[in-house]
């Protein structure tokens, strides 16, 4: 999907935001890739539709300061602050992941 993203807010130098077109991947395609990588359970770095992708499988050790007794598997796509999405298996390996989308800089149509 073609969308517009704000990549620079107005400031003391520029009176207008800088808005550029971006191509966002289909969320079903993102979810499908995340699920395939999760099934394999191996770390992965690559890209989808030009956006960087990283999958990290679950680790039995907890993250420092975390309330979870393990480090959940995580899938991340995108580039902050333009657009990003993550799927986190915080509730267990065989439970649907929590999905987070950061799209505050995508111009709403």
Biotite code that builds the C-alpha atoms (Angstrom):
import biotite.structure as struc

atoms = struc.array([
    struc.Atom([0.000, 0.000, 0.000], chain_id="A", res_id=1, res_name="UNK", atom_name="CA", element="C"),
    struc.Atom([1.312, 3.434, -0.894], chain_id="A", res_id=2, res_name="UNK", atom_name="CA", element="C"),
    struc.Atom([1.071, 5.876, 1.986], chain_id="A", res_id=3, res_name="UNK", atom_name="CA", element="C"),
    struc.Atom([2.605, 9.209, 2.947], chain_id="A", res_id=4, res_name="UNK", atom_name="CA", element="C"),
    struc.Atom([4.992, 9.519, 5.867], chain_id="A", res_id=5, res_name="UNK", atom_name="CA", element="C"),
    struc.Atom([6.117, 12.607, 7.723], chain_id="A", res_id=6, res_name="UNK", atom_name="CA", element="C"),
    struc.Atom([9.892, 12.347, 8.004], chain_id="A", res_id=7, res_name="UNK", atom_name="CA", element="C"),
    struc.Atom([10.514, 15.846, 9.360], chain_id="A", res_id=8, res_name="UNK", atom_name="CA", element="C"),
    struc.Atom([8.239, 18.004, 11.446], chain_id="A", res_id=9, res_name="UNK", atom_name="CA", element="C"),
    struc.Atom([8.171, 21.780, 11.010], chain_id="A", res_id=10, res_name="UNK", atom_name="CA", element="C"),
    struc.Atom([10.845, 23.541, 13.045], chain_id="A", res_id=11, res_name="UNK", atom_name="CA", element="C"),
    struc.Atom([12.638, 26.887, 13.310], chain_id="A", res_id=12, res_name="UNK", atom_name="CA", element="C"),
    struc.Atom([14.172, 26.379, 9.845], chain_id="A", res_id=13, res_name="UNK", atom_name="CA", element="C"),
    struc.Atom([11.366, 24.656, 7.922], chain_id="A", res_id=14, res_name="UNK", atom_name="CA", element="C"),
    struc.Atom([7.790, 25.878, 8.187], chain_id="A", res_id=15, res_name="UNK", atom_name="CA", element="C"),
    struc.Atom([6.285, 22.811, 6.495], chain_id="A", res_id=16, res_name="UNK", atom_name="CA", element="C"),
    struc.Atom([6.637, 19.120, 7.345], chain_id="A", res_id=17, res_name="UNK", atom_name="CA", element="C"),
    struc.Atom([8.565, 16.956, 4.903], chain_id="A", res_id=18, res_name="UNK", atom_name="CA", element="C"),
    struc.Atom([6.161, 14.292, 3.651], chain_id="A", res_id=19, res_name="UNK", atom_name="CA", element="C"),
    struc.Atom([7.342, 11.461, 1.394], chain_id="A", res_id=20, res_name="UNK", atom_name="CA", element="C"),
    struc.Atom([5.561, 8.519, -0.217], chain_id="A", res_id=21, res_name="UNK", atom_name="CA", element="C"),
    struc.Atom([6.299, 5.110, 1.293], chain_id="A", res_id=22, res_name="UNK", atom_name="CA", element="C"),
    struc.Atom([5.190, 1.639, 0.334], chain_id="A", res_id=23, res_name="UNK", atom_name="CA", element="C"),
    struc.Atom([3.904, -0.263, 3.359], chain_id="A", res_id=24, res_name="UNK", atom_name="CA", element="C"),
    struc.Atom([3.723, -4.052, 3.201], chain_id="A", res_id=25, res_name="UNK", atom_name="CA", element="C"),
    struc.Atom([0.432, -5.890, 3.430], chain_id="A", res_id=26, res_name="UNK", atom_name="CA", element="C"),
    struc.Atom([-0.087, -6.752, 7.108], chain_id="A", res_id=27, res_name="UNK", atom_name="CA", element="C"),
    struc.Atom([-1.237, -10.291, 6.213], chain_id="A", res_id=28, res_name="UNK", atom_name="CA", element="C"),
    struc.Atom([2.056, -10.802, 4.346], chain_id="A", res_id=29, res_name="UNK", atom_name="CA", element="C"),
    struc.Atom([4.005, -9.495, 7.345], chain_id="A", res_id=30, res_name="UNK", atom_name="CA", element="C"),
    struc.Atom([2.098, -11.809, 9.693], chain_id="A", res_id=31, res_name="UNK", atom_name="CA", element="C"),
    struc.Atom([2.688, -14.790, 7.384], chain_id="A", res_id=32, res_name="UNK", atom_name="CA", element="C"),
    struc.Atom([6.444, -14.155, 7.275], chain_id="A", res_id=33, res_name="UNK", atom_name="CA", element="C"),
    struc.Atom([6.575, -13.714, 11.056], chain_id="A", res_id=34, res_name="UNK", atom_name="CA", element="C"),
    struc.Atom([4.721, -16.997, 11.611], chain_id="A", res_id=35, res_name="UNK", atom_name="CA", element="C"),
    struc.Atom([7.003, -18.897, 9.190], chain_id="A", res_id=36, res_name="UNK", atom_name="CA", element="C"),
    struc.Atom([10.110, -17.547, 10.914], chain_id="A", res_id=37, res_name="UNK", atom_name="CA", element="C"),
    struc.Atom([8.637, -18.331, 14.324], chain_id="A", res_id=38, res_name="UNK", atom_name="CA", element="C"),
    struc.Atom([7.955, -21.928, 13.268], chain_id="A", res_id=39, res_name="UNK", atom_name="CA", element="C"),
    struc.Atom([11.605, -22.302, 12.175], chain_id="A", res_id=40, res_name="UNK", atom_name="CA", element="C"),
    struc.Atom([12.772, -20.798, 15.467], chain_id="A", res_id=41, res_name="UNK", atom_name="CA", element="C"),
    struc.Atom([16.051, -19.466, 14.042], chain_id="A", res_id=42, res_name="UNK", atom_name="CA", element="C"),
    struc.Atom([17.361, -15.913, 14.172], chain_id="A", res_id=43, res_name="UNK", atom_name="CA", element="C"),
    struc.Atom([16.801, -14.084, 10.886], chain_id="A", res_id=44, res_name="UNK", atom_name="CA", element="C"),
    struc.Atom([17.792, -10.748, 9.363], chain_id="A", res_id=45, res_name="UNK", atom_name="CA", element="C"),
    struc.Atom([16.527, -9.731, 5.968], chain_id="A", res_id=46, res_name="UNK", atom_name="CA", element="C"),
    struc.Atom([13.922, -7.499, 4.397], chain_id="A", res_id=47, res_name="UNK", atom_name="CA", element="C"),
    struc.Atom([10.371, -7.472, 3.148], chain_id="A", res_id=48, res_name="UNK", atom_name="CA", element="C"),
    struc.Atom([9.271, -4.883, 0.615], chain_id="A", res_id=49, res_name="UNK", atom_name="CA", element="C"),
    struc.Atom([12.433, -2.883, 1.259], chain_id="A", res_id=50, res_name="UNK", atom_name="CA", element="C"),
    struc.Atom([11.847, -2.723, 5.036], chain_id="A", res_id=51, res_name="UNK", atom_name="CA", element="C"),
    struc.Atom([14.397, -4.332, 7.369], chain_id="A", res_id=52, res_name="UNK", atom_name="CA", element="C"),
    struc.Atom([13.195, -7.453, 9.178], chain_id="A", res_id=53, res_name="UNK", atom_name="CA", element="C"),
    struc.Atom([14.615, -9.128, 12.287], chain_id="A", res_id=54, res_name="UNK", atom_name="CA", element="C"),
    struc.Atom([13.340, -12.235, 14.050], chain_id="A", res_id=55, res_name="UNK", atom_name="CA", element="C"),
    struc.Atom([14.834, -13.381, 17.337], chain_id="A", res_id=56, res_name="UNK", atom_name="CA", element="C"),
    struc.Atom([13.636, -16.678, 18.839], chain_id="A", res_id=57, res_name="UNK", atom_name="CA", element="C"),
    struc.Atom([12.755, -17.125, 22.483], chain_id="A", res_id=58, res_name="UNK", atom_name="CA", element="C"),
    struc.Atom([15.610, -17.417, 24.998], chain_id="A", res_id=59, res_name="UNK", atom_name="CA", element="C"),
    struc.Atom([15.234, -19.158, 28.331], chain_id="A", res_id=60, res_name="UNK", atom_name="CA", element="C"),
    struc.Atom([17.050, -16.320, 30.129], chain_id="A", res_id=61, res_name="UNK", atom_name="CA", element="C"),
    struc.Atom([15.064, -13.268, 31.246], chain_id="A", res_id=62, res_name="UNK", atom_name="CA", element="C"),
    struc.Atom([15.912, -9.786, 30.039], chain_id="A", res_id=63, res_name="UNK", atom_name="CA", element="C"),
    struc.Atom([17.385, -7.584, 32.793], chain_id="A", res_id=64, res_name="UNK", atom_name="CA", element="C"),
    struc.Atom([14.556, -5.739, 34.532], chain_id="A", res_id=65, res_name="UNK", atom_name="CA", element="C"),
    struc.Atom([11.836, -7.846, 32.901], chain_id="A", res_id=66, res_name="UNK", atom_name="CA", element="C"),
    struc.Atom([8.959, -9.434, 34.804], chain_id="A", res_id=67, res_name="UNK", atom_name="CA", element="C"),
    struc.Atom([8.946, -12.339, 32.340], chain_id="A", res_id=68, res_name="UNK", atom_name="CA", element="C"),
    struc.Atom([10.981, -15.417, 33.295], chain_id="A", res_id=69, res_name="UNK", atom_name="CA", element="C"),
    struc.Atom([12.232, -15.694, 29.676], chain_id="A", res_id=70, res_name="UNK", atom_name="CA", element="C"),
    struc.Atom([13.002, -13.483, 26.673], chain_id="A", res_id=71, res_name="UNK", atom_name="CA", element="C"),
    struc.Atom([10.061, -13.834, 24.261], chain_id="A", res_id=72, res_name="UNK", atom_name="CA", element="C"),
    struc.Atom([10.446, -14.464, 20.551], chain_id="A", res_id=73, res_name="UNK", atom_name="CA", element="C"),
    struc.Atom([10.184, -11.184, 18.668], chain_id="A", res_id=74, res_name="UNK", atom_name="CA", element="C"),
    struc.Atom([9.645, -10.232, 15.035], chain_id="A", res_id=75, res_name="UNK", atom_name="CA", element="C"),
    struc.Atom([10.286, -6.628, 13.976], chain_id="A", res_id=76, res_name="UNK", atom_name="CA", element="C"),
    struc.Atom([9.846, -4.897, 10.622], chain_id="A", res_id=77, res_name="UNK", atom_name="CA", element="C"),
    struc.Atom([10.290, -1.256, 9.692], chain_id="A", res_id=78, res_name="UNK", atom_name="CA", element="C"),
    struc.Atom([12.426, 1.744, 10.483], chain_id="A", res_id=79, res_name="UNK", atom_name="CA", element="C"),
    struc.Atom([11.747, 4.166, 13.309], chain_id="A", res_id=80, res_name="UNK", atom_name="CA", element="C"),
    struc.Atom([10.450, 6.800, 13.252], chain_id="A", res_id=81, res_name="UNK", atom_name="CA", element="C"),
    struc.Atom([8.840, 6.309, 9.831], chain_id="A", res_id=82, res_name="UNK", atom_name="CA", element="C"),
    struc.Atom([6.907, 3.072, 10.413], chain_id="A", res_id=83, res_name="UNK", atom_name="CA", element="C"),
    struc.Atom([7.458, -0.186, 12.303], chain_id="A", res_id=84, res_name="UNK", atom_name="CA", element="C"),
    struc.Atom([5.602, -3.266, 13.475], chain_id="A", res_id=85, res_name="UNK", atom_name="CA", element="C"),
    struc.Atom([6.462, -5.995, 15.960], chain_id="A", res_id=86, res_name="UNK", atom_name="CA", element="C"),
    struc.Atom([4.986, -9.325, 16.927], chain_id="A", res_id=87, res_name="UNK", atom_name="CA", element="C"),
    struc.Atom([5.983, -10.499, 20.412], chain_id="A", res_id=88, res_name="UNK", atom_name="CA", element="C"),
    struc.Atom([5.275, -13.967, 21.803], chain_id="A", res_id=89, res_name="UNK", atom_name="CA", element="C"),
    struc.Atom([5.165, -12.754, 25.434], chain_id="A", res_id=90, res_name="UNK", atom_name="CA", element="C"),
    struc.Atom([2.367, -15.128, 26.418], chain_id="A", res_id=91, res_name="UNK", atom_name="CA", element="C"),
    struc.Atom([4.128, -18.255, 25.153], chain_id="A", res_id=92, res_name="UNK", atom_name="CA", element="C"),
    struc.Atom([5.458, -19.902, 22.049], chain_id="A", res_id=93, res_name="UNK", atom_name="CA", element="C"),
    struc.Atom([2.132, -21.457, 20.995], chain_id="A", res_id=94, res_name="UNK", atom_name="CA", element="C"),
    struc.Atom([-0.107, -18.459, 21.737], chain_id="A", res_id=95, res_name="UNK", atom_name="CA", element="C"),
    struc.Atom([-0.957, -15.692, 19.264], chain_id="A", res_id=96, res_name="UNK", atom_name="CA", element="C"),
    struc.Atom([1.635, -12.922, 19.523], chain_id="A", res_id=97, res_name="UNK", atom_name="CA", element="C"),
    struc.Atom([0.998, -9.408, 20.742], chain_id="A", res_id=98, res_name="UNK", atom_name="CA", element="C"),
    struc.Atom([1.067, -7.075, 17.728], chain_id="A", res_id=99, res_name="UNK", atom_name="CA", element="C"),
    struc.Atom([2.338, -3.507, 17.959], chain_id="A", res_id=100, res_name="UNK", atom_name="CA", element="C"),
    struc.Atom([2.277, -0.991, 15.109], chain_id="A", res_id=101, res_name="UNK", atom_name="CA", element="C"),
    struc.Atom([4.052, 2.361, 15.226], chain_id="A", res_id=102, res_name="UNK", atom_name="CA", element="C"),
    struc.Atom([2.439, 4.462, 12.512], chain_id="A", res_id=103, res_name="UNK", atom_name="CA", element="C"),
    struc.Atom([2.223, 7.900, 14.145], chain_id="A", res_id=104, res_name="UNK", atom_name="CA", element="C"),
    struc.Atom([4.136, 9.444, 11.217], chain_id="A", res_id=105, res_name="UNK", atom_name="CA", element="C"),
    struc.Atom([1.942, 7.877, 8.535], chain_id="A", res_id=106, res_name="UNK", atom_name="CA", element="C"),
    struc.Atom([-0.485, 10.479, 7.201], chain_id="A", res_id=107, res_name="UNK", atom_name="CA", element="C"),
    struc.Atom([-4.037, 9.289, 7.788], chain_id="A", res_id=108, res_name="UNK", atom_name="CA", element="C"),
    struc.Atom([-6.027, 9.272, 4.544], chain_id="A", res_id=109, res_name="UNK", atom_name="CA", element="C"),
])
